[in-house]
Amino acid sequence: QVQLVESGGGLVQAGGSLRLSCAASGRMSSTAVMAWYRQVPGKQREFVARMLRDGRIEYVDSVKGRFTISRDNAKSTVYLQMNSLKPEDTAVYYCNVYWGTYDCWGQGTQVTVSS
């Protein structure tokens, strides 16, 4: 059983930066993928970024060049550095870990970007 605890959300002005953290506890597969999603009220949860165990990284087009995902395997933690934030980045951000049929989500952290 894996548990995920997110932190780092908050209120920031447009153009500012935030760094989200997601600490995982419990046993994880060596093939686990760690990812970030976001959701605004009334819309479907949206993929933001993910990092495969072999280091390959994927981003949604809207955050490329502004967001950076990284992980510290020793700490079982994944980070999302968000720069040049825009009001449209406002959402609840969720950490996700999955491998095979196992899928685990964090509780979410609110990010609000004011114009």
C-alpha positions in Angstrom: 0.0 0.0 0.0 1.4 3.4 -1.1 0.5 6.7 0.5 1.2 10.0 -1.1 1.4 13.3 0.7 1.6 16.5 -1.4 2.7 19.9 -0.3 3.8 23.3 -1.7 0.6 24.7 -3.1 -0.5 28.2 -2.4 -1.4 31.6 -3.9 1.1 33.3 -6.2 0.9 36.2 -8.7 1.1 35.6 -12.4 4.8 35.1 -13.4 5.7 33.7 -10.1 6.9 30.2 -9.1 5.9 27.4 -6.8 7.4 24.0 -6.2 5.1 21.1 -5.4 6.4 18.0 -3.5 4.9 14.5 -3.3 6.4 12.1 -0.8 5.5 8.5 -1.2 5.5 5.9 1.6 5.1 2.2 1.3 6.4 -0.3 -1.1 6.6 0.8 -4.7 7.5 -1.2 -7.8 10.7 -0.5 -9.5 8.7 0.3 -12.6 6.5 2.8 -10.9 5.6 6.0 -12.8 5.3 9.2 -10.8 3.1 11.9 -12.3 1.2 15.1 -11.7 -2.3 15.9 -12.7 -4.5 18.9 -12.1 -8.2 19.6 -12.0 -10.4 22.6 -12.0 -14.1 22.5 -10.8 -16.4 21.2 -13.5 -13.6 19.8 -15.7 -11.9 16.5 -16.1 -8.6 15.9 -14.4 -5.8 16.8 -16.7 -2.4 15.2 -17.1 0.5 17.6 -16.4 3.8 15.7 -16.3 5.2 12.3 -15.6 8.6 10.7 -15.1 9.2 7.1 -15.9 11.6 5.0 -13.8 14.2 5.1 -16.6 14.1 8.9 -16.5 12.0 9.6 -19.6 9.8 12.7 -19.0 6.5 13.8 -20.6 4.6 17.1 -20.3 1.4 18.4 -21.5 2.0 21.0 -24.2 0.6 23.9 -22.1 3.4 23.6 -19.5 6.4 22.8 -21.6 9.3 25.2 -20.9 7.7 26.4 -17.7 7.3 23.3 -15.5 9.9 20.7 -14.5 9.3 17.4 -13.0 12.0 15.6 -11.0 12.3 12.8 -8.5 14.5 11.9 -5.6 14.5 8.1 -5.6 16.2 7.9 -2.3 13.4 9.9 -0.7 10.6 8.5 -2.9 9.6 12.0 -3.6 8.6 13.6 -6.8 8.7 17.4 -7.4 7.0 19.8 -9.8 8.8 23.1 -10.2 6.4 25.6 -11.8 7.7 28.8 -13.2 6.1 31.6 -15.2 2.8 30.7 -13.7 -0.4 31.8 -15.4 -3.9 32.3 -14.1 -5.0 29.3 -16.2 -2.6 27.1 -14.2 -5.0 27.6 -11.2 -6.2 24.1 -10.2 -5.9 21.4 -7.6 -2.7 19.5 -8.3 -2.7 15.8 -7.6 0.3 13.4 -7.4 -0.2 10.0 -8.9 1.8 6.8 -8.8 1.0 3.8 -10.9 2.4 0.5 -12.1 0.6 -2.4 -13.7 -2.9 -2.3 -12.4 -2.0 -0.4 -9.2 -3.0 3.3 -9.2 -2.6 5.6 -6.2 -3.5 9.3 -5.8 -2.6 12.0 -3.3 -5.2 14.3 -1.6 -4.4 17.2 -3.8 -2.9 20.7 -3.2 -4.5 23.9 -4.3 -2.5 26.2 -6.6 -4.0 29.7 -7.3 -2.4 32.1 -9.7 -3.7 35.7 -9.5 -3.6 38.0 -12.5 
